[in-house]
Amino acid sequence: QVQLVESGGGLVQPGGSLRLSCAASGSIFSINVMAWYRQDPGKGRELVAHIRNVGSTNYADYVKDRFTISRDNAKRTVSLQMNSLKPEDAAVYYCNVVTSAGWGYWGQGTQVTISS
């Protein structure tokens, strides 16, 4: 059984920062891709950023230069540093991992609220 536990969401003012973290545990031999997605009510889940096990990253255009994804392979954690937050960044953020065998897993989601 695989578990992804997210933390770090909350309420922040526009222009502020938050750091999301996700820890994977359970029967995972190796993780290939770790990613963050987000979802607004009534909308589909969209990719925010992902990072491969070799460290290469990819970001959605709307978060480039504001968000930074990082991972610690030994600890099986992935983090998302979010700076210069905008009201449109408000959403539920989900951690996602894909193992080397191709299995995908989701976290339970963490709410990010942007409000003055």
C-alpha positions in Angstrom: 0.0 0.0 0.0 1.2 3.5 -0.9 0.5 6.7 0.9 1.1 10.2 0.0 0.8 12.8 2.8 0.7 16.4 1.8 1.2 19.4 4.1 1.7 23.2 3.9 -1.5 24.5 2.4 -3.4 27.3 4.0 -4.4 31.0 3.7 -2.0 33.5 2.3 -2.3 37.1 1.0 -1.7 37.9 -2.6 2.0 38.3 -3.2 2.8 35.9 -0.4 4.5 32.5 -0.3 3.7 29.0 0.7 5.6 25.8 0.7 3.8 22.5 0.0 5.4 19.2 0.9 4.5 15.6 0.1 5.9 12.5 1.6 5.5 9.1 0.0 5.6 5.9 2.0 4.7 2.3 1.5 5.6 -0.3 -1.0 7.4 1.8 -3.6 10.5 0.3 -5.1 11.5 3.5 -6.9 9.8 6.7 -8.0 10.2 8.1 -11.5 8.1 11.3 -11.6 6.9 13.4 -8.7 4.4 16.2 -9.5 2.0 18.7 -8.2 -1.4 19.2 -9.8 -4.2 21.6 -8.8 -7.9 21.7 -9.2 -10.5 24.5 -9.0 -14.1 23.5 -8.2 -15.8 22.7 -11.4 -12.6 22.4 -13.4 -10.3 19.6 -14.3 -7.1 18.8 -12.5 -4.1 20.5 -14.2 -0.4 19.9 -13.9 1.5 22.6 -12.1 5.0 21.1 -12.1 6.8 17.8 -12.2 10.3 16.6 -11.5 11.9 13.4 -12.7 14.2 11.2 -10.7 17.2 12.7 -12.5 16.2 16.2 -11.5 14.8 17.6 -14.7 11.7 19.8 -14.2 8.8 21.1 -16.1 6.4 23.9 -15.2 3.1 25.1 -16.4 3.5 28.5 -18.1 1.4 30.3 -15.5 3.7 29.4 -12.6 7.1 29.7 -14.3 9.5 32.0 -12.4 7.2 31.9 -9.3 7.1 28.3 -8.3 9.9 25.9 -7.7 9.6 22.1 -7.4 12.2 20.0 -5.7 12.6 16.5 -4.4 14.6 14.4 -2.0 14.9 10.9 -3.4 16.3 9.5 -0.2 13.3 10.8 1.9 10.8 10.2 -1.0 9.5 13.8 -0.6 8.6 16.4 -3.1 8.1 20.1 -2.3 6.6 23.0 -4.1 7.8 26.5 -3.2 5.2 29.0 -4.3 6.1 32.7 -4.4 4.3 35.8 -5.6 1.0 34.0 -5.2 -2.0 35.3 -7.1 -5.7 34.9 -6.4 -6.0 32.6 -9.4 -3.5 30.2 -7.8 -6.1 29.3 -5.2 -7.1 25.7 -5.6 -6.7 22.3 -4.0 -3.2 21.1 -4.7 -2.5 17.4 -5.2 0.7 15.5 -5.0 1.2 12.8 -7.6 3.9 10.2 -8.0 4.6 7.7 -10.8 6.7 4.7 -10.0 9.3 3.2 -12.3 6.8 0.4 -12.9 4.3 3.0 -14.2 1.9 3.0 -11.2 0.5 6.4 -10.3 -0.7 7.5 -6.9 -2.4 10.6 -5.6 -2.4 12.5 -2.3 -5.5 13.6 -0.6 -5.1 17.2 -1.6 -4.3 20.4 0.4 -6.2 23.6 0.1 -4.4 26.8 -0.9 -6.5 30.0 -0.4 -5.4 33.4 -1.6 -7.1 36.3 0.1 -6.4 39.7 1.5 
